[in-house]
Amino acid sequence: MATQVIVVDDDPIVGNLSLELLKEAGLSAVLIQDSLKAQAAVKAEKPELVILDILMPGIDGLTLLHRLKTDPETAGIRAIIVSGKSFEAEKTRARQYGAELFIEKPYDVDSFGKQVAAFLKPSGADAPRQAVENLPSLPPPARADLKLSVWGCRTGTAGPATGAAASRYGWRTPCLSIELEKSLMIFDAGSGIGPLGDELRKNPRENKDLWLFLTHFHRDHIQGLADFSCARDAAYTLNVVGTGEPHKSLEAMLAEAFEPAFGAEGPPCRIELYEVIEQTYEILPGARLTAFFSNHPGATLGFVLHAQNKKIVYCPDGEVYGEAATALQDYDEKLGGLIRDADVLVHDGRFTDEDYKKNRNSGHSSFMAAVDLAGHNKIKKLLLVHQDARYDDNELDRMAEAAEARVAERGYAMKVLVGREGLDLNV
Ligand SMILES: [Zn+2]
């Protein structure tokens, strides 16, 4: 009997269970655990149906689905996604890529086999098999520029209120936005998020679904939530992505952050929470996000965003050791693997080399170590942020000059910018 169903699942327990249930339902099925071998096997066997998991080492199920459906030899094979990763975005994407059914894991053991068998059984004389031509067409690969804007990028609490002089670089704490074609992504909610919210209310966007990625809950990264006017507007949805601490969930941490301004009830806007771990997520059709843990006190994330054929990394708090690394300090290497070839790296460059020596192991980098890290890893543009609040404009100007000199001296093919409020980059 020819193989009717190929199941691709890296998890041997779930994979073998699926196989068993399909056989009980009278279907001939095989399991492939190595996703990298799946495409060739589907081509060779030409089954009627493939059942794909999404999160697999090697190639993920949605990419595999896309490849099968765009290869004329396999495009007519029907597909079901069976996955525990069931964000609405995944389901939409699965449909767009040609899957006819999305079954959430854990699935119902009693009905799974029957459900698949019924799906395969022709209903009526002319089984309505969805022709490839009728599949919703994929959006064309986006090549439009992304707009990255800095709303704040300083550390600490200096500024005019504390008697510090005005600064061309600004005193607001971290908040950066990245404008995709249809969505706005906001990174951190330092005091810079206040003016961003005001701008959004002045020039309202059609899409009131905002994404907020929080690296961590140190005060300078959340202190702007109280002044974020979109949070006061019930028309907005705030999709908050972040991580909790081992003893406290993201939900509890966020509630605490909102409490001083909004009380125990929280803000009027709608909030959707995504507590993430170190992993890659499909957050919107065409936008992939890798969260990773950064070298900084407490649970702190950095983010790699892949969207519109661009790669942008946001890691404002994290200590790279540079030339001072010991054999046991492999963080620079880990980070290097994540950031390689990025179009933009936004990185912690808090200290001058001299001040770094006095502040080793504080969880922040010297800007020169950040320059070398970016240069070694073939970054196109490095944006240094989280400048120490004790530095005046002259010090920051010197920092920019020294960084440029280093790039020339080491022959890095890279542009370095020192972050300042109001800086816009087209990526
Ligand atoms: Zn911090």
Residues whose N, C-alpha, C, O or C-beta is under 5 A from the ligand:
A	BS01	ZN	H218 D317
